[in-house]
Amino acid sequence: MTRDDGQRVGDVVERLQKLKDDEQRRSESPSEGVLLDQLKEVKERLLSFGQEIGGDPDDVTDLPFTEEAGLSRMPEPLYVRHDTEMLNQVTSWLLQDQHIGLVSPYGTGKTAFREIVRRDLGKHDGYVLAYLDNPRETTPRKLYATLLNAAAEAGYEIDPEEYEQVRDGVPWVTEEAKAAVRDIVTEIREEGKTLLLLVDEIEVLPEGLLSTLQVAGDMGVRLFLMGTPEGKRRVAELRGTLGSRLRYYERIEPFEPSDIAEYVGRSLAYFREEEYDGEFPDLFTREAIRDIHERTEGNPRDVRIECRELFIRAAFVWYRTGQDIERIQITPDLRHRRFGMEY
């Protein structure tokens, strides 16, 4: 006997009986604590769902739409190149040897694009790439040290004999570190290359560091500054001469529904270790994609969070109903259903 959806009633009954037996076994086993038990159960169900849709996850951070939750960098196969105007403009400024400012609100894709810049220009023969970590706590000497360390990794090292005291390859006195950067930049440029400094979150840079950035730029370091519109205003207010040197691109375009569908498709393909083929993704309906766009207004970070929430809900529907994985689809209605262990 089969149901209307094509599943054998016996298979469904067997699956539901297994769920009941699992619940009984867990109720009789020693509890590690309410929250710990819950964490374990949710993890098991999510990983099982991931396996059913074609992946082989070891941890929940391996599941689709979790790249931010895992604090990992955005993998290249997941990057949706939707704002071609931004890509073309930034590329042309790089070729023109300009100082660049990229400003856009939170969650619009700056972090993902920053990782693209770090990876792609980091392996480009024409660039020596330096990246400023933890801008809130950076001092002028630390900034110079960042530049000198990046240059050293590329084979451009200072002569310690020319400075009073050198620690870890960097002159201890700030003025001497600045002089060392000037010499290194000259050497790099003589070989036809560019020392590029990538700085994120310009809205939190200490005021005193802005003048150091300008000095570095005047010495020949090319600046690539990223942040929010507030960051641009702050730079203009505190160091207008620096702001006037930057060529700004403002606001990365949000996702359209087609971009969301591409992101979902790329995420599922990456999870399954497959090549993205450009086809509309399975699991999500077109109505779900449109609903995600309406809810998030195309903000990429919010899109990832919404997709992750719907994916989790779909996992629980699959687990509690015993349906074949082919019958599970993510629809807008899924967003409004109750979500719990006893679903």
Backbone torsions as a table, in degrees:
resi	resn	phi	psi	omega
1	MET	NA	138.3	179.9
2	THR	-123.6	156.5	175.8
3	ARG	-85.5	175.8	179.4
4	ASP	-63.3	-28.2	-177.9
5	ASP	-87.2	4.6	174.3
6	GLY	95.8	-8.1	-179.6
7	GLN	-83.0	143.7	175.1
8	ARG	-70.8	132.4	-178.9
9	VAL	-60.1	-37.4	179.4
10	GLY	-61.1	-38.6	179.0
11	ASP	-65.0	-41.4	-179.9
12	VAL	-66.0	-44.3	179.7
13	VAL	-61.2	-42.8	179.5
14	GLU	-62.0	-41.7	180.0
15	ARG	-65.6	-44.0	-179.9
16	LEU	-66.5	-34.9	177.5
17	GLN	-65.8	-38.8	177.7
18	LYS	-62.4	-42.1	177.8
19	LEU	-61.1	-42.5	179.7
20	LYS	-63.6	-42.5	179.0
21	ASP	-63.8	-39.6	178.5
22	ASP	-62.0	-43.3	179.6
23	GLU	-63.6	-40.7	-179.8
24	GLN	-64.6	-43.1	-179.6
25	ARG	-62.8	-41.7	-179.7
26	ARG	-67.6	-35.1	-179.2
27	SER	-68.4	-25.7	-178.1
28	GLU	-92.5	-12.5	-178.8
29	SER	-85.7	154.9	179.6
30	PRO	-61.0	137.3	-179.6
31	SER	-87.1	137.4	175.4
32	GLU	-89.5	-3.1	-175.1
33	GLY	127.8	145.6	-174.5
34	VAL	-56.1	-50.2	-176.3
35	LEU	-69.5	-40.3	-179.9
36	LEU	-65.9	-40.8	176.7
37	ASP	-61.2	-42.6	-178.9
38	GLN	-64.3	-43.4	178.4
39	LEU	-58.3	-43.7	-178.9
40	LYS	-63.7	-45.2	-177.9
41	GLU	-65.9	-44.8	-179.7
42	VAL	-62.4	-42.5	179.4
43	LYS	-60.5	-45.4	-179.1
44	GLU	-61.3	-41.2	-177.5
45	ARG	-70.4	-40.2	179.4
46	LEU	-66.7	-41.5	179.0
47	LEU	-66.4	-38.1	177.8
48	SER	-63.8	-41.3	178.2
49	PHE	-63.6	-43.0	178.0
50	GLY	-59.5	-39.8	178.2
51	GLN	-66.2	-38.3	-178.4
52	GLU	-66.2	-32.5	-178.1
53	ILE	-88.5	6.0	170.8
54	GLY	111.8	6.9	179.2
55	GLY	-103.6	179.3	178.4
56	ASP	-136.9	65.4	-175.0
57	PRO	-77.0	140.3	172.8
58	ASP	-94.7	-24.5	-177.4
59	ASP	-146.6	161.6	-178.2
60	VAL	-63.9	-24.0	178.3
61	THR	-72.8	-7.0	174.2
62	ASP	-86.2	-11.4	-175.8
63	LEU	-73.5	161.3	178.0
64	PRO	-60.5	150.0	173.4
65	PHE	69.1	19.0	-178.0
66	THR	-112.3	11.8	-173.8
67	GLU	-61.1	-32.8	176.7
68	GLU	-79.5	-37.4	-179.3
69	ALA	-60.1	-34.1	179.8
70	GLY	-85.8	1.2	179.3
71	LEU	57.2	29.3	178.5
72	SER	-95.4	161.9	176.6
73	ARG	-71.4	154.9	179.3
74	MET	-69.3	115.8	178.1
75	PRO	-66.1	144.2	-178.8
76	GLU	-53.0	-43.0	-178.2
77	PRO	-63.0	-15.0	-179.1
78	LEU	-93.8	-9.3	-173.8
79	TYR	-78.0	122.2	179.1
80	VAL	-94.0	114.7	-176.6
81	ARG	-85.4	66.1	-172.0
82	HIS	-86.0	-30.3	-178.1
83	ASP	-97.2	78.8	-177.3
84	THR	-67.3	-29.2	177.9
85	GLU	-63.0	-44.1	177.8
86	MET	-62.2	-45.6	-179.6
87	LEU	-60.8	-43.4	-179.4
88	ASN	-66.3	-41.2	-178.0
89	GLN	-68.0	-46.5	179.7
90	VAL	-62.1	-41.5	179.1
91	THR	-61.1	-42.7	-179.3
92	SER	-65.8	-36.6	178.1
93	TRP	-68.3	-37.1	175.4
94	LEU	-60.7	-43.7	179.7
95	LEU	-66.0	-28.9	179.7
96	GLN	-87.2	2.1	178.1
97	ASP	62.8	41.9	-178.8
98	GLN	-93.8	156.5	164.8
99	HIS	-78.1	135.1	-172.8
100	ILE	-119.9	139.0	171.3
101	GLY	-123.1	125.7	177.2
102	LEU	-117.4	112.9	-177.4
103	VAL	-122.3	136.7	-179.6
104	SER	-164.2	151.8	-179.1
105	PRO	-60.7	165.9	178.9
106	TYR	-59.3	140.6	173.2
107	GLY	83.9	5.3	-175.2
108	THR	-93.6	0.0	174.5
109	GLY	116.6	9.3	-179.8
110	LYS	-64.0	-42.3	-177.9
111	THR	-62.6	-44.0	178.5
112	ALA	-62.3	-42.8	-179.8
113	PHE	-68.8	-34.9	176.6
114	ARG	-58.1	-41.5	179.9
115	GLU	-67.6	-33.9	175.7
116	ILE	-63.3	-44.4	179.5
117	VAL	-62.2	-46.0	-178.8
118	ARG	-60.6	-43.6	-176.6
119	ARG	-73.6	-49.9	-172.6
120	ASP	-71.0	-47.6	-179.3
121	LEU	-75.7	-23.8	177.0
122	GLY	-64.8	-23.6	179.2
123	LYS	-109.6	8.3	178.5
124	HIS	-85.6	131.4	-176.6
125	ASP	-62.8	-23.8	-176.2
126	GLY	-85.7	-2.2	-175.6
127	TYR	-129.0	143.0	165.2
128	VAL	-110.2	111.7	-170.5
129	LEU	-100.6	127.6	174.3
130	ALA	-116.7	141.2	-179.5
131	TYR	-126.7	129.4	-177.0
132	LEU	-89.6	107.4	175.3
133	ASP	-82.4	150.3	174.3
134	ASN	49.1	63.5	-176.2
135	PRO	-61.2	-25.5	-178.5
136	ARG	-60.9	-34.9	-172.9
137	GLU	-110.9	18.2	-178.7
138	THR	-83.9	135.2	175.5
139	THR	-103.9	166.0	176.2
140	PRO	-53.5	-43.8	-179.3
141	ARG	-64.6	-39.9	178.7
142	LYS	-62.8	-35.8	178.1
143	LEU	-65.6	-45.7	177.5
144	TYR	-62.8	-38.4	178.6
145	ALA	-63.6	-38.1	177.5
146	THR	-59.3	-43.9	179.7
147	LEU	-66.3	-44.9	-178.2
148	LEU	-67.2	-37.4	179.1
149	ASN	-67.3	-39.7	177.7
150	ALA	-64.7	-40.1	178.5
151	ALA	-65.3	-40.0	-179.8
152	ALA	-63.2	-39.9	178.6
153	GLU	-63.2	-27.3	178.8
154	ALA	-90.4	2.7	176.6
155	GLY	99.9	8.8	179.2
156	TYR	-108.8	103.2	-175.6
157	GLU	-117.5	149.3	179.0
158	ILE	-81.3	163.3	174.6
159	ASP	-93.7	108.8	-176.7
160	PRO	-58.0	-24.9	-177.7
161	GLU	-68.0	-17.2	-176.6
162	GLU	-86.3	-1.5	-175.3
163	TYR	-130.4	153.4	-176.3
164	GLU	-60.1	-52.0	-177.6
165	GLN	-144.4	129.2	-179.4
166	VAL	-122.1	130.1	178.1
167	ARG	-125.1	123.8	-179.2
168	ASP	53.8	39.1	175.9
169	GLY	81.5	7.4	-177.3
170	VAL	-128.9	129.1	175.6
171	PRO	-54.6	137.3	-176.2
172	TRP	-71.6	-37.5	-180.0
173	VAL	-78.6	131.7	-174.6
174	THR	-58.3	-42.5	-179.4
175	GLU	-63.9	-36.7	177.2
176	GLU	-70.3	-35.2	176.1
177	ALA	-63.7	-39.4	177.5
178	LYS	-63.6	-43.1	178.7
179	ALA	-62.7	-37.2	179.2
180	ALA	-65.0	-39.7	177.7
181	VAL	-62.2	-43.5	179.3
182	ARG	-58.0	-43.5	-179.7
183	ASP	-66.5	-41.2	-179.1
184	ILE	-66.9	-41.4	179.2
185	VAL	-61.3	-41.5	177.8
186	THR	-60.0	-43.5	180.0
187	GLU	-64.4	-42.4	-179.6
188	ILE	-65.0	-42.8	-177.9
189	ARG	-69.7	-31.3	177.2
190	GLU	-63.7	-22.7	177.1
191	GLU	-94.3	10.3	176.7
192	GLY	76.2	21.3	-179.3
193	LYS	-114.0	169.5	-177.8
194	THR	-124.1	130.7	171.0
195	LEU	-88.6	111.0	-175.4
196	LEU	-109.6	127.9	179.0
197	LEU	-107.0	118.0	179.1
198	LEU	-98.8	122.4	-178.2
199	VAL	-127.2	122.9	177.5
200	ASP	-102.7	162.5	176.2
201	GLU	58.6	54.1	180.0
202	ILE	-64.8	-17.0	179.6
203	GLU	-69.5	-14.3	-179.6
204	VAL	-112.2	5.6	179.9
205	LEU	-64.2	135.9	174.6
206	PRO	-59.6	144.9	-177.4
207	GLU	-55.9	-41.7	-177.4
208	GLY	-66.2	-20.1	-178.1
209	LEU	-79.8	-22.3	-179.3
210	LEU	-63.1	-40.1	178.2
211	SER	-66.1	-35.1	177.8
212	THR	-66.1	-39.0	176.0
213	LEU	-61.5	-41.3	178.8
214	GLN	-64.0	-41.6	177.7
215	VAL	-60.2	-45.0	179.6
216	ALA	-60.9	-42.3	178.3
217	GLY	-62.8	-39.9	179.0
218	ASP	-66.7	-25.7	-179.7
219	MET	-81.7	-8.8	178.8
220	GLY	116.8	-5.0	173.3
221	VAL	-70.7	133.3	175.8
222	ARG	-92.4	132.7	-174.2
223	LEU	-100.8	137.2	172.3
224	PHE	-127.9	96.4	-175.0
225	LEU	-102.0	137.4	-178.1
226	MET	-130.4	146.8	178.1
227	GLY	172.3	-165.9	-179.4
228	THR	-89.1	166.9	174.5
229	PRO	-54.9	-33.1	176.3
230	GLU	-61.8	-35.9	177.1
231	GLY	-62.4	-41.3	177.9
232	LYS	-63.3	-44.0	179.1
233	ARG	-62.4	-39.3	-178.4
234	ARG	-66.2	-42.9	178.2
235	VAL	-61.2	-42.2	-179.0
236	ALA	-63.9	-38.2	-177.7
237	GLU	-73.7	-41.2	-174.0
238	LEU	-91.4	-27.6	-177.1
239	ARG	-149.8	68.6	-176.4
240	GLY	-57.3	-32.6	179.9
241	THR	-65.7	-30.9	175.9
242	LEU	-72.6	-46.2	-179.4
243	GLY	-58.6	-36.0	-178.1
244	SER	-70.1	-18.1	179.9
245	ARG	-84.3	-15.5	-175.5
246	LEU	-88.8	141.5	170.0
247	ARG	-96.5	110.6	-172.6
248	TYR	-92.4	136.2	164.2
249	TYR	-111.9	125.2	-173.6
250	GLU	-112.0	127.4	173.1
251	ARG	73.1	105.7	169.3
252	ILE	-70.7	133.9	-177.2
253	GLU	-64.8	142.9	176.8
254	PRO	-73.4	167.7	177.0
255	PHE	-68.9	140.1	164.0
256	GLU	-89.7	167.3	178.0
257	PRO	-53.9	-37.4	179.0
258	SER	-65.4	-32.7	177.9
259	ASP	-70.1	-38.0	177.3
260	ILE	-64.0	-43.4	177.9
261	ALA	-61.2	-39.2	178.2
262	GLU	-64.7	-43.9	179.0
263	TYR	-60.4	-44.5	178.7
264	VAL	-61.5	-45.2	179.4
265	GLY	-62.2	-41.8	178.7
266	ARG	-65.2	-39.8	-178.5
267	SER	-64.8	-44.6	-179.6
268	LEU	-68.1	-40.0	178.2
269	ALA	-64.5	-43.0	179.9
270	TYR	-63.0	-40.5	179.4
271	PHE	-63.9	-37.2	-179.5
272	ARG	-86.9	2.5	-177.6
273	GLU	58.9	42.8	176.8
274	GLU	-115.8	163.2	173.2
275	GLU	-80.0	138.7	175.8
276	TYR	-71.0	125.5	-173.7
277	ASP	-102.7	2.2	178.3
278	GLY	83.5	-3.3	-179.4
279	GLU	-78.7	156.8	176.2
280	PHE	-61.9	135.5	-172.8
281	PRO	-70.5	148.0	171.0
282	ASP	-76.8	178.5	178.6
283	LEU	76.6	-48.8	179.8
284	PHE	-94.5	135.0	173.9
285	THR	-83.6	163.2	177.0
286	ARG	-63.3	-34.7	177.6
287	GLU	-64.0	-37.3	178.5
288	ALA	-65.2	-41.1	179.3
289	ILE	-62.3	-44.6	178.9
290	ARG	-64.2	-38.7	179.9
291	ASP	-66.2	-40.2	176.8
292	ILE	-60.7	-41.6	179.5
293	HIS	-62.8	-42.3	179.9
294	GLU	-66.0	-41.3	-177.1
295	ARG	-69.6	-35.6	-172.5
296	THR	-102.4	-10.8	-173.5
297	GLU	55.5	27.0	175.8
298	GLY	78.9	7.3	177.6
299	ASN	-67.0	116.7	-172.7
300	PRO	-55.5	-40.7	179.9
301	ARG	-64.5	-43.5	179.2
302	ASP	-66.3	-33.3	176.6
303	VAL	-61.1	-46.1	-180.0
304	ARG	-62.0	-42.2	-179.5
305	ILE	-64.8	-43.5	-179.6
306	GLU	-65.3	-42.8	178.0
307	CYS	-62.1	-39.8	179.9
308	ARG	-64.3	-41.5	179.7
309	GLU	-63.4	-43.9	-179.9
310	LEU	-67.3	-36.6	177.7
311	PHE	-62.1	-43.4	179.0
312	ILE	-62.8	-43.5	179.7
313	ARG	-63.8	-39.6	178.1
314	ALA	-63.2	-36.9	178.6
315	ALA	-61.4	-40.0	-179.5
316	PHE	-72.9	-36.4	175.5
317	VAL	-60.8	-46.4	179.3
318	TRP	-59.8	-45.0	-175.7
319	TYR	-67.1	-41.8	-173.7
320	ARG	-80.9	-27.6	-175.4
321	THR	-92.6	-20.9	-178.5
322	GLY	75.2	14.3	-178.9
323	GLN	-72.5	154.2	171.1
324	ASP	-62.0	148.9	-176.3
325	ILE	-61.0	-29.2	-179.8
326	GLU	-65.8	-19.7	-178.9
327	ARG	-88.4	-8.6	-177.3
328	ILE	-86.7	124.9	175.0
329	GLN	-135.7	143.4	178.3
330	ILE	-90.8	117.8	-179.1
331	THR	-123.2	167.3	176.9
332	PRO	-58.7	-32.3	-178.7
333	ASP	-62.0	-28.9	-177.8
334	LEU	-60.7	-29.3	-177.8
335	ARG	-67.0	-23.7	-173.4
336	HIS	-101.5	-3.5	-179.1
337	ARG	-80.2	156.1	176.1
338	ARG	-64.9	143.0	-175.8
339	PHE	-123.7	111.6	-179.7
340	GLY	-163.7	173.0	-177.5
341	MET	-64.9	-26.7	-177.1
342	GLU	-100.4	22.8	-178.5
343	TYR	-56.4	NA	NA
